[in-house]
Amino acid sequence: MIAPGTRVQGSLFSEGGVHIGGEVEGDVIAKSYVIVTPGAVVHGKIEARDVYVGGTVHGDIWAIELELYGSAECNGEIEAIRITKDETNGV
């Protein structure tokens, strides 16, 4: 968990999942899932089986399943097998 108010510089790699509530300047790669909560920012690519975005991503996203919430902002290329849009603001 990258808590709100926390800033990380460098890439993150996880055998499980990553929950981002703060800011990451670097790539985020996880085998399971990546959650970017409302107000969180990622400056880098995201790769995971499942990606849930309610915050901002400045970079490419690769996922099997991608869920975008009402507050999501994605600036980059998206490659996913399934994309869903949920108009609520929470992840």
Residue pairs with C-beta under 8 A, 6 or more apart in sequence:
1 19
1 20
1 21
2 8
2 12
2 18
2 19
2 20
2 21
2 22
2 23
2 24
2 40
3 21
3 22
4 21
4 22
4 37
4 39
4 40
5 22
6 21
6 22
6 23
7 22
7 23
7 24
7 25
8 22
8 23
8 24
8 25
8 26
9 25
9 26
10 25
10 26
11 26
11 27
11 28
11 29
11 44
12 18
12 24
12 26
12 27
12 28
12 29
12 30
13 29
13 30
14 29
14 30
14 31
14 32
15 30
15 31
15 32
16 30
16 31
16 32
17 30
17 32
17 33
17 34
17 35
17 48
18 28
18 30
18 33
18 34
18 35
18 48
19 35
19 37
20 28
20 34
20 35
20 36
20 37
20 40
20 42
20 55
21 37
21 39
21 40
22 40
23 40
23 41
23 42
23 43
24 41
24 42
24 43
24 44
25 43
25 44
26 43
26 44
27 44
27 45
27 46
27 47
27 59
28 34
28 42
28 44
28 45
28 46
28 47
28 48
29 46
29 47
29 48
30 47
30 48
30 49
31 48
31 49
32 48
32 49
32 50
33 48
33 49
33 50
33 51
33 52
34 46
34 48
34 50
34 51
34 52
35 51
35 52
35 54
35 91
36 42
36 46
36 51
36 52
36 53
36 54
36 55
36 56
36 57
36 72
36 91
37 54
37 55
37 91
38 54
38 55
38 69
38 71
38 89
38 90
38 91
39 55
40 54
40 55
40 56
41 55
41 56
41 57
41 58
42 55
42 56
42 57
42 58
42 59
43 58
43 59
44 58
44 59
45 59
45 60
45 61
45 62
45 76
46 57
46 59
46 60
46 61
46 62
46 63
47 61
47 62
47 63
48 62
48 63
49 63
49 64
49 65
50 63
50 64
50 65
50 66
50 67
51 61
51 63
51 65
51 66
51 67
51 80
52 66
52 67
52 69
52 91
53 61
53 66
53 67
53 68
53 69
53 72
53 74
53 91
54 69
54 70
54 71
54 72
54 89
54 90
54 91
55 71
55 72
55 73
56 72
56 73
56 74
56 75
57 72
57 73
57 74
57 75
57 76
58 75
58 76
59 75
59 76
60 76
60 77
60 78
60 79
61 74
61 76
61 77
61 78
61 79
61 80
62 79
62 80
63 79
63 80
63 81
64 80
64 81
64 82
65 80
65 81
65 82
65 83
65 84
66 78
66 80
66 82
66 83
66 84
67 83
67 84
67 85
67 86
67 91
68 74
68 83
68 84
68 85
68 86
69 86
69 87
69 88
69 89
69 90
69 91
70 86
70 87
70 88
70 89
71 89
